[in-house]
Amino acid sequence: MTAVERSLRMDVISIYVPSFFIFVGMSIVSPVLPLYAKSFGVNYTLVSLAISAYAFGRFLADIPSGWLSDKWGRRPLMIWGTLLIAVMAFLNARATTFIEFLVYRLIQGIGSAMWMTSRTTLLADVLKPSERGRIMGYFQSFQLLGSSAGPVIGGYAASLWGLQSTFYLYAIFGIVSLVITYLWIQEPEGIATRKHDTRFDWPTAKRLLSNRSYSLACLATFTIFFMRTGIRSTMIPLYADSELGLNETDIGAVIAYSTIMNLILAVPMGHAIDYYGRKPAIVKSLFITMFAALAFPYTTDYFTLSLAAVLLGIGTSGAGQAPLALATDATIDEPRGISMGMYRLFGDIGFMVGPIILGVIADNMGLRAPFYFTAVLLLISTILTQLFAVETYSKRADDMVKRQRGLEA
């Protein structure tokens, strides 16, 4: 193994492991977050603010985090972001009013933006187009291992020790990630000394959004994040609790089934993204996810809800790495921190507005209507991506071109 290969492998592994612990913590609170917010005596619309406040913090910090990662480097933002996540998780458990809880969630969202944007930018730094899907598939597997374990741990912890215990566990896992990040994360060679004198302004945003591949990748990630926070993190727990009468342990298990399917398919999807291309992976993910959203309102018990969750897991198995690979490919000559910050901004807009919009719909039309609304949104994104996205990399297409040139020669 060459020094370059060793360096790349250590760069990637050093991001995998702290991300695993962060995602364990995040997913520990996911099945109980709406229930914990509801314990303050608020309605469904205000419950949705527990997730949207976190998303708003990320929204505020995405582009500044990207700019700062170009200016100061990726590592400092990952460290400070992880610290904020851990401290705010502890304070979430100590909150005595709903407003206090929302403030802590907002600040935690800022920390999450610092960590996620710098982490995404660091991955973009070290990966070549021919390996982005595959390596991001491995990276996704580490995240999903944490996400698979988290809801089950959170469900049992909430049943045994109360809802607040999940936030204490989140804080503990955040500290573990902080220590590993501090010890292992290093700036890639050439990045540590390359401080970009760039700024984010309207011409920069216009240039990025005029790139069809990049803008449609942003649309896809908006749609997926809208679904994840609005449906997976908010409406499924509320629907399971209010309509089906399931307890915290059952709800945690149902969410885990979706995540486990993501885990099983993450690596194969990563290879498919590199071989067949980014565009078909995005289209298929969005289309299958649409059918999953339509299935949930027809579930009647734990078993049928679990089947719908499995279908959701199949649909979203490529939804994380495929749009990111497309966006990264399309902005190879742009300031990387800013382009990744703007990409994450679109995702976090979906993250933020999804629970609010679906919470309002649920309050006015019942808990089944949000699933239908989300299915329509997924269909629109699918059609636009299929019609207008431009493929940026496909090994199969490259191989066909090489064979054709060989025949011509």
PyMOL commands that set and color helices and strands:
alter all, ss='L'
color gray80, all
select helices_A, chain A and resi 3-29+33-38+44-72+74-94+98-126+129-161+165-184+202-209+212-242+248-276+278-298+302-318+321-330+336-365+369-388+395-408
alter helices_A, ss='H'
color red, helices_A
deselect
rebuild
show_as cartoon
